[in-house]
Amino acid sequence: MFLLILTSRRWFFFSVFSSVSVVQRCPSSDGGDSTIKVWDATTYELIASLEGHTDYVQSVAFSTNGPPLIASGSGDNTIKVWDGTTYGLITTLTGGTVVGSVAFSSHAPPLIVSGSFDTTIKVWDVITRS
């Protein structure tokens, strides 16, 4: 799958999963960029809206091994982990300040590395949620 992410400053291109989709951060009804939209790049149909953040989505990452997962970091000081197949919310990780960057580790179990505006870097275990 090829994924295209639009943030307020740049586009990101990802090649992950097994089908073709486009993911775009889109404004929510309150004017903030707190919703992630998943689009089918072949039909241009909306597949899912990932809603749950209450502030700007700063970063999105995709797991490249193990179960298909999506992580999003936000100005609401949280990381949300989404199922990459059903697009349902799996868990919310909280800690630090504005989460400006998220990335998946290539090791098992699934680990997320986050960078926050307070200059902290954290490693999160998706399974234990810590």
N, C-alpha and C positions, 0 to 999 in steps of 0.2 A: 504494500500500500504506500502511496506517496501522500504525504500530508503537507499542507501549506498553512503556516501560522502567521497571522497578521497581528502585530502589536502596534502600539502608537508610534514606534520609531522605525521598525524594520519588519521584513518578512523572514520567516524561517522555513526551511524545507527539510522534511524528514522522510526517510524511506523505511517504513516499518509495517508490521502486521501482514495480512495476506490479501487484502482487497484494496481498492483505491478510494481514498477519501480526501477531502480538504477540511482543515480545521481553521476556523477564524475566530479571533476574539472580537466580539460585537458589543455595541452599547446595549445596556439594559434599559428598561422603560424609565428608570430614574436618571438616565443620562450618563451613568458610570459604565466603564468597561468591565463588568463583573460577570459576564456570561461568555462561555466558549461555545461556538457553533461548529458542528461536525457536518461536512457536506460530502456527498458522493461526487467525485470529480468526473465520473463518466456521465451521469444523468443531471448533475448540478442540483440534485434534490437534497433538502435538509434531512439529515439522518437523526441528529440529536442536538439538544441544547443542554449543556452542562451548567446547571445553575446551583448556586450555593454560596459563592463568594459575595461579600458585601462591599467590596472595594475593587479597584483596578486589578486585573490579572496581569502580573508582571512577567511571568515565565511559564512555559509549558514544556514538559518532557515526556518521552515515550520509552517504555521498557523495550529492550531489544532481545532479551532472552527471558525464559520463563513465561508466566501468564501475561497476556497483553494488558498493560496498565498505562494510565495517563496520570501524570502528576501536574498540578498547577499551583504556583505560588502567587500570593496576592498581597495587596496593601492592607488587607484586613488581618495581617499577621498570621495567616494560616497556610498550610499546604493541604490541598485536597487530593485524594487518590481515587481515581475513577476506574471502573472495569472497562477495558478497551473493547469488549465484545458487546456487553449490554448497555454500556455508558452510564451505569448506575454508580452512585457514590459509595465507595467502600469505607473510607474513614477520613477524618480530619485530624491533622497533626498541628498542634499549637505550641508556639514558643518563640521568643525573640520579638523582633519588630517586623517591619515590612519585609516580606520575602521577595527578594529581587531576582533570585536564580534558583532553579531546581534542575537536577540531573539524576538519572538512574545509574547505579553502579552495574558493571557487567558481571558481578559475582552473585552467587545464590547464598542465602535467600535474598529476595529483592531489597535493595538498599537505596535510599534516596539521599543525596547530598544537597543541602540547601545553603544559600548565602543570603544573609539579611543585611538591611541597611545599617544595623548597629555593628557591622564588621564581623559578626560571628559566622562560623561555618559549622553546620551540624550534620551528623550522619544519622539517618532514621531507618529503623528496621520496620518494614511494612507489615510483617507478620505479627510482631509483638507490639507494634504501634508505639515504639519508644525510641 
